[in-house]
Amino acid sequence: MNEPKPQPPRSKLALSSVIFGVLGLAPWTAPVVAALVTGVLGLRETRTGRVRGGGWAAAGLVLGIAGLARALTTASPLFF
């Protein structure tokens, strides 16, 4: 019989990137930095193929960038 090939585990960095990215959409900026860092590290980790979750890492990175853009646009009137 053909047994299904076991899938590699999901990257914990990729999952944490999505979680921090969602939290970064709130008015805090610390999760934005964490989403960016873990997103990049998660993409690097999933590139080898030993773990999966590259899409999650990319989504967390995009959410981190969106949170950073939101933080910069809301803070910019304070500086100018």
C-alpha positions in Angstrom: 0.0 0.0 0.0 1.0 3.6 -0.5 1.2 5.4 2.7 1.2 9.2 2.7 4.6 10.8 3.2 4.7 12.7 6.5 4.8 16.4 6.1 7.6 18.4 7.7 6.7 20.4 10.9 5.5 23.9 10.6 8.0 26.7 11.5 7.3 28.2 14.9 8.9 31.4 13.7 6.4 31.7 10.8 3.5 31.2 13.2 4.8 33.8 15.6 5.3 36.2 12.7 1.6 36.0 11.9 0.6 36.4 15.5 2.9 39.4 16.0 1.7 40.8 12.7 -1.9 40.7 13.8 -1.0 42.2 17.2 1.0 44.9 15.4 -2.2 46.2 13.8 -3.2 47.4 17.2 -1.8 50.8 18.4 1.4 49.2 19.8 4.6 49.2 17.9 6.7 46.5 19.7 4.8 43.6 18.0 5.5 45.3 14.6 9.3 44.9 15.1 8.8 41.3 16.3 6.7 40.5 13.3 9.3 41.9 10.9 12.2 40.0 12.6 10.4 36.7 13.0 9.0 37.0 9.4 12.5 37.3 7.9 13.8 34.5 10.1 10.8 32.3 9.3 11.3 32.8 5.5 15.0 31.9 5.9 14.1 28.8 7.9 11.5 27.6 5.5 13.7 28.1 2.4 15.6 24.8 3.2 12.4 22.7 3.0 13.0 21.0 6.4 10.1 23.0 7.9 7.0 24.4 6.1 5.2 27.7 6.7 6.7 30.0 4.2 3.3 31.5 3.4 2.7 32.2 7.0 6.1 33.9 7.4 5.4 36.0 4.3 1.9 37.0 5.6 3.4 38.0 9.0 6.1 40.0 7.2 3.4 41.8 5.2 1.3 42.5 8.3 4.5 43.8 10.0 5.1 46.2 7.1 1.5 47.3 7.2 1.7 47.9 11.0 4.9 49.8 10.5 3.3 52.0 7.8 0.3 52.6 10.1 2.6 53.6 13.0 4.6 56.0 10.9 1.6 57.7 9.3 -0.1 58.2 12.7 3.1 59.4 14.3 4.1 61.7 11.5 1.9 64.7 12.5 3.7 64.6 15.8 7.1 65.2 14.2 6.2 67.8 11.5 
